[in-house]
Amino acid sequence: MAADSANVDIAIVGGGIHGAGIAQRAAAAGHRVLLLEKSQAAAGTSSRSSKLIHGGLRYLETGQLRLVRESLHERSALLRLAPELVRLQRFYIPVYAETRRRPWVLGTGLSLYAVLAGFARGAGFGLVARREWDSLDGLATHGLQQVFHYHDAQTDDAALTRAVLASAQRLGARLAMPATFAGAEMQDSAVSVRYAAQGALHECRARVLVNAAGPWAASVARAVSPALEVPRIELVQGTHLLLPGPPSRGIYYVESPRDGRAIFVMPWHGQLMIGTTEVRYRGDPDAVAPTTGERHYLLGILRRYFPAAADAPGTTMRAFAGLRVLPGGPGHAFHRSRETQLVADRATAPRVISIYGGKLTTFRATAAQVLRLAAPSLPARHAIADVDTLPLTPA
Ligand SMILES: Cc1cc2nc3c(=O)[nH]c(=O)nc-3n(C[C@H](O)[C@H](O)[C@H](O)COP(=O)(O)OP(=O)(O)OC[C@H]3O[C@@H](n4cnc5c(N)ncnc54)[C@H](O)[C@@H]3O)c2cc1C
């Protein structure tokens, strides 16, 4: 086994948005950072999301006000720091005779959303005039009663992750890609970390190990000794379809007639993207793939609201699936909390911190929380940059 020449302050497993955000913030604080990614940047969930940097309007339905306020604050920060990667988009919510969320519910939700955004740029909302309905990308108008509009932001999740990783690297973080975490042993005030890279097994010592392995987080935690607590979690698969004919006016937020779930129809790199689903997943995270049932479900919704797009001749359909990490429990995943869970091996001076769940939108806030938790275990260093003013540009 090759002993790693440099010991580090923080070793991170995972080159998704969370690992990237933590590497950037830790390096900016002057820490010595090593990030291990078994494949390539954003190979996991961080390239398979709905690509929204949003407060999460629908989380108001489940009373997750703290999460919505924090997410809207993070949306403002990312619009400011990454204007080439995160852009405001106009969203439309059509209301039909059979729509479950009635106009007064949507109006109240959008008002609260504007308040929680602190009336920031793009916080306003309104109704699309009836005479303009025919210009809404072929949206079905039979039974249409009202169309709300408001703003939220869209990104390229993989490009954003690559930009944050590049920023971390410029600040001195070492990115090992591909490098597969193989196991770790906790000692009194350090962790000995083993990983495989370039055909050899390496070992390095870190003051803190951060497990940012997304859907693989539980298996990474189980490779640490002495054994760590792994919370009760569920993996929930989400699929998106890609079809020709992108909507040109913005993003549509429609309701599944079958189960009332909120679904996005959006432009994505010159195509129409529709998603997402929520299906319990029990297999190997590496093997997640869209199912026939999910394709039918999403196509059925598209046919209801954009019949011409769903039935365009010669339509070939691409699809991709990702995995949410949600707290385990009864009830439908749609209503389950989206809050991030941070689990440390001990209350004071933690050696291993694991991240379960979370949002692309809130990666900066999660990274700040992880570093606050890790602080007692880390040596004092001089900060070399401030991530709150550091621009993020396409890598
Ligand atoms: C369908 C879907 C839609 C979503 N939509 C949105 C949205 O619109 N907006 C939003 O804010 N959030 C959204 N999310 C949530 C968001 O995408 C995730 O919270 C986020 O991408 C998780 O990032 P992560 O870094 O924790 O995990 P990942 O991106 O999965 O990264 C984990 C990384 O760890 C690596 N890894 C695993 N095991 C090892 C090992 N042993 N050694 C080394 N590396 C390893 C993997 O290769 C992977 O790259 C969505 C999630 C899903 C599933």
The ligand as an ORCA input file, in Angstrom:
! r2SCAN-3c Opt
* xyz 0 1
  C     -34.745     13.102     -9.649
  C     -34.096     14.177     -8.810
  C     -34.391     15.502     -9.053
  C     -33.796     16.499     -8.276
  N     -34.043     17.792     -8.575
  C     -33.475     18.766     -7.865
  C     -33.654     20.116     -8.233
  O     -34.282     20.427     -9.244
  N     -33.092     21.066     -7.451
  C     -32.378     20.751     -6.338
  O     -31.945     21.684     -5.655
  N     -32.136     19.463     -5.993
  C     -32.653     18.466     -6.739
  N     -32.406     17.170     -6.422
  C     -31.504     16.863     -5.308
  C     -30.034     16.989     -5.750
  O     -29.871     16.544     -7.072
  C     -29.152     16.167     -4.830
  O     -29.393     16.543     -3.492
  C     -27.674     16.365     -5.082
  O     -27.353     16.265     -6.448
  C     -26.897     15.347     -4.270
  O     -25.532     15.580     -4.464
  P     -24.457     14.703     -3.678
  O     -23.149     15.352     -3.917
  O     -24.902     14.490     -2.274
  O     -24.540     13.248     -4.349
  P     -24.062     12.742     -5.787
  O     -24.206     13.785     -6.821
  O     -24.765     11.450     -6.030
  O     -22.510     12.501     -5.588
  C     -21.999     11.395     -4.881
  C     -20.712     10.991     -5.584
  O     -20.042     10.034     -4.754
  C     -19.315      9.178     -5.621
  N     -18.995      7.957     -4.870
  C     -19.847      7.022     -4.410
  N     -19.179      6.049     -3.763
  C     -17.854      6.384     -3.819
  C     -16.641      5.748     -3.358
  N     -16.650      4.592     -2.693
  N     -15.467      6.375     -3.615
  C     -15.414      7.569     -4.277
  N     -16.538      8.176     -4.755
  C     -17.743      7.592     -4.525
  C     -20.286      8.947     -6.787
  O     -19.612      8.525     -7.959
  C     -20.939     10.333     -6.933
  O     -20.317     11.109     -7.954
  C     -32.942     16.147     -7.194
  C     -32.654     14.801     -6.959
  C     -33.209     13.821     -7.767
  C     -32.854     12.394     -7.540
*
